[in-house]
Amino acid sequence: MEQSRADRLMGRALWASACLVLYWVCCALGRGAAAALGSFAGPAGQRLHWGGLLAATLAAALPALALALGSGQLTRRSAGLGLPCKRGWGWFAGAYLLLAVPLSHLAGQLPGRTAALPQDSVALALAFGQLCVASALSEELVFRGVVQGLLRPFGAAAVGVQAVLFAAMHGSAAQAAFALPMGLLFGCAAEYSGSLWVSAGLHFINNLLVFAGLWAYGRA
């Protein structure tokens, strides 16, 4: 018997939930392993910690992506793994710049946690790779690729739901206040362009600016 539309939508929502839970579990395991590696004192511990985080962050998204693709509910194209299929998406970068300044000010007024960057040069390079590159790729694959891709039949709600989940993952009030509108912007960019490479580029720029701010704060 052919499934009803409601059943198909419910199935997609369940698959999205399963993929997200798997991603969070992999992230938690990766953070635990990185913390264990970083138990050594001095630069060696810092390097092992940030190197472990870098590898774990990149790897965390792969099981969720594999589960979504293996479910038959998601294809490489619907996950946005191809090149942009539309032009004129460059204005999303301008929208990001317009949003970033007031949102940064708002986030600064809310309670939150400020990450400290390592002083060792090798560990700092690994931290850059983890915060700017690995996090951007991993989170785009899961939230804008897997979750938004699976929920696309729900219409515009897919962008909103993934943005709320993206903000919730960031924990503190300050981070969530910044991540929610950014998640909406990244989701719209991925949806309009048909490619994660656009949203991943914006995400990289965002994380790069955050990293630069943390680096400058640590040297002040």
Secondary structure as UniProt FT lines:
FT   HELIX           5..37
FT   TURN            38..39
FT   HELIX           43..70
FT   TURN            71..72
FT   TURN            76..80
FT   TURN            89..90
FT   HELIX           91..108
FT   HELIX           121..128
FT   HELIX           129..134
FT   HELIX           135..139
FT   HELIX           140..147
FT   HELIX           148..151
FT   HELIX           152..154
FT   TURN            155..156
FT   HELIX           157..169
FT   HELIX           173..193
FT   HELIX           196..219
//
